Amino acid sequence: MLHRTTLNTLRQLRLPGMAQALEEQLAQPPAQALAFEERLGLLVDRELTHRQNVRLGRLLKEARLRQPACVEDIDMRAGRGLEKSQMASLASGEWIRAHQNLLICGPTGVGKSYLACALGNQACRQGLSVLYLRAPRLIEELRICHADGSYAKRLARFAKTDLIVIDDWALSPLTPEARNDLLEILDDRMNTRSTLITSQLPVKHWHEYIGEPTLADAILDRLVHNAHKLTLKGESMRKTKNTLTDREHLE
């Protein structure tokens, strides 16, 4: 009866990890032979693990990553333009904590989206907030936000997200309104948050793509300044997907 009361109290205190660990200890005689300090330490460790798992699940759900990618499965074969030292540095997440950007370019099918999602997943595992967005849908979403009055609220969410992933940048022309929206997003994030962009278009052509010179200068200043750059190479990995045992290379 005393044990049941303790379990109920732990749940009322919102300590489900400790409650579950205590139930397991009560069902295992060897655990009950441990010293009080050892048993307490195990309960506290379990609660911490439970909270970390809950937070990770929430971060991954909110990130809405396009693919279930992880850095451990990144294909590091020679010829792709990836270096182990650079990938280890990016996987550490230090560039995000330093509020730097990452630009990933390369032809279609070489794994840009997978790499972006893998780094997004890694950031979530480090307790950082992430949001994945495809550029065409982002532009359309912001257009709707202007119409329904939720634009300011949407910008506020972007501004507080540690890492925003904008995939498929420069696939479609930018309208004047879209240029202004991108500048607003990037201005809020400059030196305070990180942005990751993937694009088939090389960075040197982005100014021309954006179009309006003054806005292009402002956008690129906030985006390219202090940014890491990756250029992926090789043939499309989709050509060999039938011979792969997983989908790690698909974009």
C-alpha angles and dihedrals in degrees: 000000000000090000092051091051090051092050092050091049092052091052092047088053088052094246100133094154092058091044093054092045091051091051089052091049091051090052093050116066094197090059091054089058091064121103117266093250091053094049092047091050091053091051093050092047091052092051091050091050091048092052092047091051092048091050092048091051091051093047092050092048092050092045092062091201114196094226135026090242130157133188093239089068098048111128106239097182116148116265097040095095094246124128122199094224093052093046091049089053093049092045090056089068092222091128089059093049087049090052095241127147133234125213118194117189134174143114122298118287099021095113106266095138093044091052091048092050092046091055090045090052090049091052090053090051087055091054097258124136116243136184124192118207134172109223097232092050092044091056092048092046092053090049089056091046090057089053099047098040097247096110097105091047091050092050090050091056092050091049094057098043112105095216129018117191114205108191128193094021115186097019094124135026119273121239119216089254091051091052091053092047093051091050091051092051095047094042091057090050101043110125091348106068139014132249127198118199130187122196143162087216116085115243092245089067097048095092091057091045094053088053111194103087099215094048091041090056091049095046095047092045089059094040109037098035110103092357129147114230131209125182113193119206140189138064123315110284090212088077090068099038093112090062095048125095093210139023099244095124099047117110 
